[in-house]
Amino acid sequence: MMVLQSAYVVAVLSVAAFAYSFAAATVVVEWLGGSWRRAERSHWTERARAAYAPGFGVLWLAAVLPPATALVGDLGISALTGQMHSQALPFWTVGCAAIAGVLLVRYRWLRGLWGARVTAWTWFAGCLVALMALAPHLAILVVLLFLMPQTADWRAAAILGAGILAVAAFACGAGVQILRWLVVVRRAPGPLEQMVTELAREMNVPGRVKVFLLEWPQVNAVAWGLYRAVGFSRPLLEIMNADELRAIAAHELAHLTESKQVRGVRIAQMFAYLPAVPLIRYGGTAGTLAGELLILAVFVSYKRFTHSLEKRADHVEREAIANPAAYARSLIKLHEANLLPAVMPGHQSHPHLYDRLLAGGVQPDFPRPLPPARGKMLLAVMVMMLMVLMLMCFTIIAMGVVIRIAHQF
C-alpha cells in the first residue's frame, strides 16, 4: 500500500512540475518577447538584441528551476509518504519533468526564431550535441551530485572514480563517438572533407583531422582538440558559400594548432569541477558553499581563458586565408541566422561580433549596437521560479489533505 501511495505521489508531483514549469517558461517568453515582436521589421542586429531576453531567459530558467523544483518535490514526497528517500529516483523524476516543461517551450521558441530548420529531431539532436560533445563534464558533474550516497563510503569512492573515468573518456572524444552511433554526427560530405584536409595541410595542422557533419539546427562549427576533429552543422553548409565556409574551417582548424599547454588546460578544466562533488555532498554548509564557489570560479576563469584563444583563432585564420571579407561575411551570416547580438552583455567566451569585424580590418555597415539588457530577464526568471515553488508547495499541501481524507475511509 505504501509503495502504491509513494508512486502516486511521485507521479502527481511530476505532472505538476511539468505543467508549472511549462507555464512559467511560457510566461517568461511572453513577458520578455514584446520587444522581439515589435522589432519584426528592424535591422537584424536590433531583432537579435530583442530576441536575447526571451531566448536566454528560458535557458536560465532551464538551469535554475528544475533543481529547485526537484528539491521541493523530493521534500514533499518524503513528507507525504513518511519515508526519507536515500535514493535519487524521486528527485530525478520531478527534476526531469520540470526541465521537460521548460525545454518544450524552448523548442517552440526556437521554431519561431529559426524557422523550418528546427524540427523535433534536429532540436533533440542539438540537445545531445550540447550534452555529449560540448559540455559533457558539466552533465557528469550533475549526475555525480545526485548519485553519490548519503555517507562517504566505498560506494562514494567508486562512483566518483567512475565519474573521473567518464570525464577522461569524453575528453578523448567518447561523446562524439556516441553521437556517431546515434546518427547525430556523420562523416562530412566528400568535397567538404577534402577542402578541410587540404586547408589543414596548408595550415600545418598536426595529425589527421576528422571532419563531421552535425544534425544541429544552430548555424555553427566546432573543434575538438584532443579528438583532432572539426564539425559543421547542416544549416551552416546551406547558407555559406565556398569562401565563407573555408574561412570558418580555418578558424576551427586554428584551435587544433593550439599548444600542448593549452590543450592541457582545456582537459584540466573538465576535471576541475569534480572536487566540488564531495565538498557539496559531505562538507556540510561550509562545504556546499566552497563547492559552489569552486564551480563558479572554474567556469568564469575558463571562459576568460577561452576568450583569448578565440582571438588567437581569428588571427590564425586571417593569416591562413588572407580574405577578411569572406570571414566577415561568414560571421555576420552566422550571427544573423542564429539572431545572436552583435554585442553581447558581459564577458563572453567569444569576442563581440562588432569587435571581431574591426579586428579583421572590416568596418561593419551598421552602427555599434547596445548590448541587450539583462535586468528584466533575471527578474522574470526569479519571479517565475518563486511562483512555481509556491505552487509546488500548495500542491503538496493539497495532496496531504486528500491522502488524510482517503485514509479516513
Protein Blocks (a to p, Z undefined) as FASTA:
>chain_A
ZZmmmmmmmmmmmmmmmmmmmmmmmmmmmmmmmmmmmmmmmcfklmmmmmmmmmmmmmmm
mmmmmmmmmmmmmmmmmmmnopacfbfklmmmmmmmmmmmmmmmmmmmmmmmnommlcfk
lmmmmmmmmmmmmmmmlmmmmmmmmmpcfbdcfklmmmmmmmmmmmmmmmnopmmmmmmm
nomaccddfklmmmmmmmmmmnopgcjddddddddfbgcddddfklopadddfklmmmpc
fklmmmmmmmmmmmmmpcfklmmmmmmmmmmmmmmmmmmmmnojmlmmmmmmmmmmmmmm
mmmmmmmmmmmmmmmmmmmnopaklmmmmmmmmmmmnopafbdghjdfbdcfklmmmmno
pacfbdcdddddfklmmmmmmmmmmmmmmmmmmmmmmmmmmmmmmmmZZ
